[in-house]
Amino acid sequence: MANEATQSPETNQPAINPDMDLLRFATAGSVDDGKSTLIGRLLLDSKSIFEDQLEAVESTSQSKGYDYTDLALLTDGLRSEREQGITIDVAYRYFATPNRKFIIADTPGHVQYTRNMVTGASTADLGLVLVDARQGLTEQSRRHAVILSLLRVPHLVLAVNKMDLVDFDEEVYSKIHQEFTSFATKLAIPDLEIIPISALQGDNVVTRSENMDWYKGPTLMHHLEHVHVASDRDLVDVRFPVQYVVRPKSDDFHDYRGYAGMVAGGVLKKGDEVVALPSGMTSKIAGIDLFDNEIDQAFPPMSVTVRLEDDVDVSRGDMIARVNNAPKPSQDIDAMVCWMTNEPLRPRQKLAIKHTTRTGRALVKDIQYRLDINTLHRDQETKELGVNEIGRVQLRTTVPLLCDPYSKNRTTGSFILIDEATGVTVGAGMINSGS
Amino acid sequence: MVEPVKAATHADYQLSQLDQLEAESIHIFREVASEFEKPVLMFSGGKDSIVMLRLAEKAFYPAKIPFPIMQIDNGQDFDEVGETRARWVERLGVKLIVASIDDAIARGIVVDDGKTTRNRLQTPTLINAIEENGFTAAFGGGRRDEEKARAKERVYSHRDEFGQWDPKMQRPELWSLYNGRIHPGEHMRIFPISNWTELDIWDYIGREGIEIPEIYFSHKRRVFERDGMLLSETPLNPTREGEVVEERVVRFRTCGDITLTGCVESTASTIEEIIEEVAIAKVTERGATRGDDRFSEAAMEDRKKEGYF
């Protein structure tokens, strides 16, 4: 890989476009599916790799005696990863094209790292699953799709990689295509694209493959650049978890009292009638501030400060919603939980829970079933969840949660569980319902 | 200075990526201020920490920033950086704490053996200052695009009572739900601009009209070449045999220790010109100008494990 071939004379990164938007995507694939090579390829072809980084990788590849430049070395940031040649933790990487910036959550594909995939998928707009064309769909590809569907990642791309090793055969692609679409009907995947690629040779990654003229769909990069993510947010149901109360107590702002937070759903407008939860007190929005600008409206994911007309008692952990469209405070929570630590989750266990800006404690009342994410079978015999297992759990919380179903709102429908003794995050929860 | 641009009207309820990054960073600042007893913002006076200060200002406006800022004075900073810092501190009315390496050496907290760079002495000085002040959270301006070990770090980076980072023991970070639990003696390093790139920082500085130290802009400077880097002529860093000092037109991409921070030849004298230059740069800012990252392939990882920010 000569530098001249990969570094074009013009730009390394595109000039700034003030309207540039953002796509967060999570990658998943098994150890040898070529995920690191694909990410390396996307970074390289979008000119997001610098000469010094590439030189470092080339010299390491040489000193290890490889006869090619190992692009995986670009993404394996830790000494222990480079030693073992595997990825052990989520890493975030960045590249941009003229209209869009991309944040990649690069998640390891090993079965023992389900928790890392859940972590990466929790913030993703799009999930990218790689399969090896020679192997076809494996248990792991199905597992990745199931996790992305559970996490409600709205867009899924199945990249059928290593097409060069199957002579770019349309048959191979069609078989995988068929098998996967029929499997995906069982899942919540609103948008699916299946693209045949060769990450190593660059076919259909950024440039259209001449070797696969039978494929009429977009290249991977074209799809990433154009997939429509704007309508994935809930702009109807107003949800504003209060994060921080701004009280300047200065001469200039003597009576200023603002509720700061990040809009989790809906559109807030000045003059709107709102209710503060859990108190149930109603008031009107007197103004919305974004730093020293007063703005007309706020929507997700803006961080703003809301002022109310009346002096109602609102503090961190409360939520502002519309009067006739507010979540019901619930202490009994039914949720899918992904367990992330070696000591299993068992009934009667007590944990700390963090939901939006609200923190409390939770008691595990029941574990209804463990989901086999390979077969989607619901195992009701096992009454505990081991590390990297996902199951349906009933919780009783000390504080009422102001929640929505996760399928409706990924922010007000999610929570984390924390071990009170160690302080470690041990579980990720997606709410089915509260009552 | 560029005139700040007012927030656009959003007929289509779309935020630009820069607005999304800003919203995310402000969310993190507010979360930490809510949940930690004693946060502090680590402030070097470089472009990243100035952007951090601007974001903190926005997060709590019209109230003042509810935590102090702390500078680790390595005694070898650029004068221009100190001047800019002083103006920011005065304008925002924040409390500035200075922890100096010279002071740490005098008190025997660190040992200057004449071989260790000031950069290495920064780490124990920082950890000691966090401990002495009882800080439970320390904001840093680290970005994941800077370096491959950084790409692996969480927004909330847990540090044990020795200030150490253990990459294998990191907490999973889900949605925007940050877990700030710590035991007595431990603290959290917080990186609100993790998801920003070098270009985002420049774009934001331009958009917001943020004042930064003059050394980022093109100027004439007496420099010499060492290990492929252009270093400033200064009594703190005597030239070695064969090194020739000459005047060149340069600017800096990062601000650090004057003896280790290289400059690049450049005529970029406005933010727009800098953005143009950064967009076509073929070498990373650290690769081009930071001697401290050149010690080994895992230099940053090793320093971070010891407690570097």
Boltz contact constraints between the chains, C-beta under 6 A:
constraints:
  - contact:
      token1: [A, 11]
      token2: [B, 279]
      max_distance: 6.0
  - contact:
      token1: [A, 11]
      token2: [B, 280]
      max_distance: 6.0
  - contact:
      token1: [A, 12]
      token2: [B, 280]
      max_distance: 6.0
  - contact:
      token1: [A, 13]
      token2: [B, 199]
      max_distance: 6.0
  - contact:
      token1: [A, 13]
      token2: [B, 279]
      max_distance: 6.0
  - contact:
      token1: [A, 15]
      token2: [B, 279]
      max_distance: 6.0
  - contact:
      token1: [A, 16]
      token2: [B, 203]
      max_distance: 6.0
  - contact:
      token1: [A, 19]
      token2: [B, 16]
      max_distance: 6.0
  - contact:
      token1: [A, 20]
      token2: [B, 16]
      max_distance: 6.0
  - contact:
      token1: [A, 20]
      token2: [B, 17]
      max_distance: 6.0
  - contact:
      token1: [A, 21]
      token2: [B, 17]
      max_distance: 6.0
  - contact:
      token1: [A, 22]
      token2: [B, 17]
      max_distance: 6.0
  - contact:
      token1: [A, 22]
      token2: [B, 20]
      max_distance: 6.0
  - contact:
      token1: [A, 50]
      token2: [B, 282]
      max_distance: 6.0
  - contact:
      token1: [A, 50]
      token2: [B, 283]
      max_distance: 6.0
  - contact:
      token1: [A, 50]
      token2: [B, 284]
      max_distance: 6.0
  - contact:
      token1: [A, 51]
      token2: [B, 282]
      max_distance: 6.0
  - contact:
      token1: [A, 51]
      token2: [B, 283]
      max_distance: 6.0
  - contact:
      token1: [A, 52]
      token2: [B, 283]
      max_distance: 6.0
  - contact:
      token1: [A, 52]
      token2: [B, 284]
      max_distance: 6.0
  - contact:
      token1: [A, 52]
      token2: [B, 287]
      max_distance: 6.0
  - contact:
      token1: [A, 77]
      token2: [B, 148]
      max_distance: 6.0
  - contact:
      token1: [A, 77]
      token2: [B, 149]
      max_distance: 6.0
  - contact:
      token1: [A, 77]
      token2: [B, 151]
      max_distance: 6.0
  - contact:
      token1: [A, 77]
      token2: [B, 152]
      max_distance: 6.0
  - contact:
      token1: [A, 78]
      token2: [B, 152]
      max_distance: 6.0
  - contact:
      token1: [A, 78]
      token2: [B, 167]
      max_distance: 6.0
  - contact:
      token1: [A, 79]
      token2: [B, 298]
      max_distance: 6.0
  - contact:
      token1: [A, 79]
      token2: [B, 301]
      max_distance: 6.0
  - contact:
      token1: [A, 89]
      token2: [B, 152]
      max_distance: 6.0
  - contact:
      token1: [A, 91]
      token2: [B, 151]
      max_distance: 6.0
  - contact:
      token1: [A, 91]
      token2: [B, 152]
      max_distance: 6.0
  - contact:
      token1: [A, 92]
      token2: [B, 144]
      max_distance: 6.0
  - contact:
      token1: [A, 92]
      token2: [B, 151]
      max_distance: 6.0
  - contact:
      token1: [A, 94]
      token2: [B, 145]
      max_distance: 6.0
  - contact:
      token1: [A, 94]
      token2: [B, 197]
      max_distance: 6.0
  - contact:
      token1: [A, 101]
      token2: [B, 17]
      max_distance: 6.0
  - contact:
      token1: [A, 103]
      token2: [B, 195]
      max_distance: 6.0
  - contact:
      token1: [A, 115]
      token2: [B, 172]
      max_distance: 6.0
  - contact:
      token1: [A, 119]
      token2: [B, 172]
      max_distance: 6.0
  - contact:
      token1: [A, 119]
      token2: [B, 174]
      max_distance: 6.0
  - contact:
      token1: [A, 122]
      token2: [B, 174]
      max_distance: 6.0
  - contact:
      token1: [A, 122]
      token2: [B, 175]
      max_distance: 6.0
  - contact:
      token1: [A, 230]
      token2: [B, 14]
      max_distance: 6.0
  - contact:
      token1: [A, 235]
      token2: [B, 13]
      max_distance: 6.0
  - contact:
      token1: [A, 243]
      token2: [B, 30]
      max_distance: 6.0
  - contact:
      token1: [A, 244]
      token2: [B, 30]
      max_distance: 6.0
  - contact:
      token1: [A, 244]
      token2: [B, 34]
      max_distance: 6.0
  - contact:
      token1: [A, 246]
      token2: [B, 63]
      max_distance: 6.0
  - contact:
      token1: [A, 248]
      token2: [B, 62]
      max_distance: 6.0
  - contact:
      token1: [A, 248]
      token2: [B, 63]
      max_distance: 6.0
  - contact:
      token1: [A, 253]
      token2: [B, 62]
      max_distance: 6.0
  - contact:
      token1: [A, 256]
      token2: [B, 62]
      max_distance: 6.0
  - contact:
      token1: [A, 260]
      token2: [B, 30]
      max_distance: 6.0
  - contact:
      token1: [A, 262]
      token2: [B, 27]
      max_distance: 6.0
  - contact:
      token1: [A, 290]
      token2: [B, 7]
      max_distance: 6.0
  - contact:
      token1: [A, 291]
      token2: [B, 58]
      max_distance: 6.0
  - contact:
      token1: [A, 291]
      token2: [B, 61]
      max_distance: 6.0
  - contact:
      token1: [A, 293]
      token2: [B, 7]
      max_distance: 6.0
  - contact:
      token1: [A, 299]
      token2: [B, 13]
      max_distance: 6.0
  - contact:
      token1: [A, 301]
      token2: [B, 23]
      max_distance: 6.0
  - contact:
      token1: [A, 302]
      token2: [B, 23]
      max_distance: 6.0
  - contact:
      token1: [A, 303]
      token2: [B, 23]
      max_distance: 6.0
  - contact:
      token1: [A, 303]
      token2: [B, 26]
      max_distance: 6.0
  - contact:
      token1: [A, 303]
      token2: [B, 27]
      max_distance: 6.0
  - contact:
      token1: [A, 316]
      token2: [B, 34]
      max_distance: 6.0
  - contact:
      token1: [A, 340]
      token2: [B, 172]
      max_distance: 6.0
  - contact:
      token1: [A, 354]
      token2: [B, 177]
      max_distance: 6.0
  - contact:
      token1: [A, 414]
      token2: [B, 175]
      max_distance: 6.0
  - contact:
      token1: [A, 416]
      token2: [B, 174]
      max_distance: 6.0
  - contact:
      token1: [A, 416]
      token2: [B, 177]
      max_distance: 6.0
  - contact:
      token1: [A, 418]
      token2: [B, 179]
      max_distance: 6.0
  - contact:
      token1: [A, 418]
      token2: [B, 181]
      max_distance: 6.0
  - contact:
      token1: [A, 423]
      token2: [B, 181]
      max_distance: 6.0
  - contact:
      token1: [A, 424]
      token2: [B, 171]
      max_distance: 6.0
  - contact:
      token1: [A, 425]
      token2: [B, 171]
      max_distance: 6.0
  - contact:
      token1: [A, 425]
      token2: [B, 172]
      max_distance: 6.0
  - contact:
      token1: [A, 425]
      token2: [B, 179]
      max_distance: 6.0
  - contact:
      token1: [A, 428]
      token2: [B, 174]
      max_distance: 6.0
